Amino acid sequence: MANIQHKEIPEAQLHEPKGASTSTAGQVLTSTGGASGWADPVDQVASMTVERLLDASSTASTQLPSGLDSPLQIEFGVAQSNAYVSLSAGGALTINTAGLYRLKVNAEIGRTGGSGTSHIFLRVLVGGTQAGRSIAYLLSNADDNKSFTDEAWLNLPAGVVITYEIMRDSAGHDSGGLYAASATTLAWNDAPTAALRVERFV
């Protein structure tokens, strides 16, 4: 009988992988690196967990630009650092370890007093360059308040610095910024001027 290479065996004569006859319905063939076997499929998404790396919030009662067309870098409280990210007291977030991160930011935009309409803009800078669109709010009342929240998953290299800015545009009145709020009667947590959370998949 002539020798024949395995790759040349006709389809009808090929055998199932080892262990197929004892596998159960729904199992899939998996590799452990040096061998293979039959196992129940793994839901990769369901098996993922999220680790919180940093949770920061400002203790300032206000964060106000100094005037029209003068951006103010938003701060998120005391400096803190770990192996993955570092936050400065001025609000600069530095990525220490490259990876996929979820950034969640919140800002309480408002004004007290003033007349006319204030044009308030927010943006994020990645490595000193604006990323994405600007966020715009028009404040026409003396005691107006609007809450801004955003989150994004980003693949970030080590060493990159992320900052957030607020600005009063010269098309509007020179008033407005970030204002903290506190409940006066019930023991509710404060609403800080700005808060930042950083997470990663593990």
C-alpha positions in Angstrom: 0.0 0.0 0.0 1.4 3.4 -1.0 2.2 5.9 1.7 -0.1 9.0 1.8 0.4 12.3 3.7 -2.3 13.2 6.2 -3.1 16.4 4.4 -4.0 14.4 1.3 -6.5 12.1 3.0 -10.0 12.5 1.4 -12.5 14.4 3.5 -14.7 11.4 3.9 -11.9 9.4 5.4 -10.7 12.0 7.9 -11.3 11.2 11.7 -12.6 13.5 14.4 -10.0 15.1 16.8 -9.0 12.9 19.7 -11.6 12.9 22.5 -14.5 13.9 20.2 -16.4 10.6 20.9 -16.5 11.4 24.7 -17.2 15.1 24.5 -20.6 16.4 25.5 -23.0 18.5 23.4 -22.0 22.1 23.2 -18.3 21.6 24.1 -15.6 23.1 21.9 -12.0 22.0 21.2 -9.6 24.2 23.2 -5.8 24.4 23.5 -3.9 24.8 26.7 -0.7 25.6 25.0 0.9 22.1 24.9 -2.2 20.0 24.4 -5.9 20.2 23.5 -9.1 19.0 24.9 -12.9 19.5 24.9 -14.4 22.1 27.2 -17.4 24.3 27.6 -17.1 27.6 25.7 -16.0 30.6 27.7 -17.9 33.9 27.4 -14.9 36.3 27.1 -17.0 39.4 27.8 -18.8 37.9 30.8 -15.5 36.8 32.3 -14.0 40.4 32.2 -14.0 42.5 35.3 -13.3 46.2 35.7 -10.7 47.4 38.3 -11.1 51.0 39.6 -7.7 52.6 39.6 -8.5 56.2 40.7 -11.5 58.0 42.1 -10.9 61.7 42.6 -13.0 64.8 43.2 -12.3 68.4 43.8 -12.9 70.0 47.3 -13.0 73.5 45.9 -16.3 75.4 46.1 -15.8 76.9 42.7 -13.4 76.6 39.7 -13.8 79.9 37.7 -11.8 81.1 34.6 -10.1 84.4 35.2 -11.9 86.1 32.3 -13.2 85.7 28.8 -11.2 83.5 26.4 -8.9 82.4 29.3 -9.0 78.6 29.6 -8.8 77.1 33.1 -7.4 73.6 33.7 -9.9 71.6 35.8 -8.5 70.0 39.0 -9.9 66.9 40.7 -8.6 67.2 44.3 -5.4 65.9 45.9 -2.6 64.3 44.0 -2.6 60.5 43.9 -0.6 57.8 42.1 -0.4 54.1 41.4 1.4 51.8 39.0 -1.0 52.6 36.2 -1.9 56.3 36.5 -0.9 59.5 38.4 -3.1 62.6 39.1 -1.5 65.9 40.0 -3.0 68.4 42.3 -3.5 70.6 39.2 -5.7 68.0 37.5 -3.1 66.5 35.0 -3.6 62.7 34.6 -0.5 60.9 33.5 -0.6 57.3 32.1 2.2 55.3 33.8 1.5 52.0 32.1 0.2 51.7 28.5 -3.2 50.0 28.1 -6.9 50.3 27.7 -8.5 52.7 30.2 -12.0 54.0 30.9 -12.1 57.6 31.9 -15.2 59.1 33.5 -15.4 62.8 34.2 -18.1 64.9 35.7 -18.4 68.7 36.0 -21.0 71.0 37.6 -21.4 74.0 35.4 -23.2 77.1 36.6 -23.0 80.8 37.5 -24.3 83.1 40.1 -25.2 86.7 39.3 -24.3 88.2 35.9 -26.6 89.3 33.1 -27.0 88.2 29.5 -25.9 84.8 28.4 -22.7 83.1 29.3 -21.1 80.8 26.7 -19.2 78.0 28.6 -17.0 75.5 26.7 -15.2 72.4 28.0 -12.6 70.2 26.2 -10.1 67.4 26.9 -6.5 67.5 25.8 -4.4 64.4 25.2 -0.7 65.1 25.1 -1.5 68.8 24.8 -3.8 68.4 21.8 -7.6 68.6 21.9 -9.2 65.2 21.5 -12.8 65.1 20.1 -15.3 67.9 20.1 -15.9 70.8 22.4 -18.8 70.8 24.8 -20.8 74.0 24.9 -23.4 75.3 27.4 -25.4 78.6 27.3 -26.2 80.0 30.8 -28.9 82.7 30.7 -30.1 82.7 34.3 -28.4 84.2 37.3 -28.5 80.8 39.2 -28.2 78.4 36.3 -26.7 74.9 36.7 -26.0 72.1 34.2 -24.2 68.8 34.9 -21.8 67.4 32.4 -20.8 63.7 32.4 -18.7 61.8 29.9 -16.9 58.5 29.7 -14.7 56.8 27.1 -12.5 53.7 26.6 -9.1 54.8 25.3 -6.0 52.9 24.3 -3.3 55.1 25.8 0.5 54.9 25.7 2.7 55.3 28.8 3.7 58.9 29.5 0.8 60.6 27.8 -0.8 63.4 29.9 -4.6 64.1 29.8 -6.1 67.4 31.0 -9.5 69.0 31.0 -10.3 72.7 30.5 -13.2 75.1 30.9 -13.5 78.5 29.1 -15.8 81.4 29.0 -16.1 82.4 25.3 -16.1 86.1 24.4 -19.4 85.7 22.5 -21.1 85.7 25.9 -21.0 87.3 29.4 -17.9 87.1 31.6 -19.4 84.8 34.2 -19.8 81.2 35.0 -17.6 78.2 35.7 -17.8 75.1 38.0 -19.7 75.3 41.3 -20.0 72.7 44.0 -23.4 72.0 45.7 -24.4 70.5 49.1 -27.7 69.4 50.4 -28.7 71.5 53.4 -30.9 69.2 55.4 -30.4 65.5 54.5 -27.1 63.7 54.9 -26.5 63.4 51.1 -23.0 63.3 49.6 -21.8 66.6 48.0 -21.8 67.3 44.3 -18.2 68.5 43.7 -17.2 71.0 41.1 -15.4 68.2 39.2 -14.8 64.4 39.6 -12.7 61.9 37.7 -12.7 58.1 37.8 -10.2 55.9 35.9 -10.8 52.1 35.4 -9.2 49.3 33.4 -10.2 45.7 32.3 -8.6 42.8 34.3 
